[in-house]
Amino acid sequence: MKTDKLLRIFTVMFAASLMLLSNLASAQQAYHYARNTYTHGQHAELAYEGWRENEDGTITLTFGYFNHNWEEELDVPVGENNFFSPGLADRGQPSHFLPRRNRFTFDVIVPGDFGDDELVWELTSPNGTTRKAYGTLRADYKIDNIIIMSETGALGAGTSDAKLRANIAPVSELIGDEIRTISVGQPLTFQTRVSDDGVPEPHDPMRLIRRLGGAAAAFASPTMMRDRMASMAPLKPTVAKHNGLFLSWNVYRAPESVELVQEAVHFDPPQVKPWEDTRTSANSPWGWLWVPPELPEDGIHEVTVTFDEPGTYLLWGRADDGGLYHDQYLTVNVTP
């Protein structure tokens, strides 16, 4: 009798714990991704993210983009449909555009006397739509680490503390040559060393359950929590990101001869999406059920990539701790 009573108490406590998590994290309202959104056929908007001063007196202008498609990855070679002006047309911009919102994608360094000048990035998407982003030194476009963390969603609804404000970006280092040569169909395995200060604290969906203790801690499991939370849609007053260190390699530029780049390049293991895929089970920090991947003890991440089409590819690797990031690049010459 006493055992049954204790079990009922534990069950009530566990149910109450789940309800508390539900109230804190969701409104049980279904996402409507199909409403006014598209999988293919749309264009990319360009974004000027802002500027910051560098210690050497130069200025960094940062750009990103928003590909309106949920699935189609656009390809626009650097040239007449993808260029900067005035001056050099090639400023290191991507020619391969991942789906949806991609913030703080690349930097352009300009002289300290840039002043009232303007640098314009122009892109004409495959559907014929042209968009521009205007890089200026307007005061309201000045950014710092706090703004970057806030814009990417690492600070939730804009909250922070002293520890988070002192966050230092992770450091990534490509091990070996920055230019590799392989043949079509031949796997290329390469390594990246990543280190971080452990800030912000990695997202852990079981943390609150453990703090509550009792039956919640005794009977709950990550699988149980995932199944329970999968039916709930979170309230998102602003872009929300689950913090935690990860490394993601993707295509940044590809040969013009390759028609479907996203089907011609294969990464193993599948990479965390560095773009804002907010769908429930997406392998993206913005996905509702995403948790940071287990990190190698030595900090060395190994990735294998295979190409179906020949040409020169530029791969982009982003180490992201949830708030700040560090990028690496690898050029791969793929022979027939």
Secondary structure, 3 states (H helix, E strand, C coil): CHHHHHHHHHHHHHHHHHHHHHHHHECCCCCCCCCCCECCCCCEEEEEEEEEECCCCCEEEEEEEEECECCCCEECCCECCEEEECCCCCCCCCCEECCEEEEEEEEEEECCCCCCCCEEEEEECCCCCEEEEEECCCHHHECCHHHHHHHHCCCCCCCCCHHHHCCCCCEEEEECCCEEEEECCCCEEEEEEEECCCCCCCCCCCHHHHHHCHHHHHHCCHHHHHHHHCCCCECCCCCCCCCCCEEEEEEEECCCCCCCHHHHEEEECCCCCCCCCCCCCCCCCCCCCCCCCCCCCCCEEEEEEEECCCEEEEEEEEEECCCCEEEEEEEEEEEC
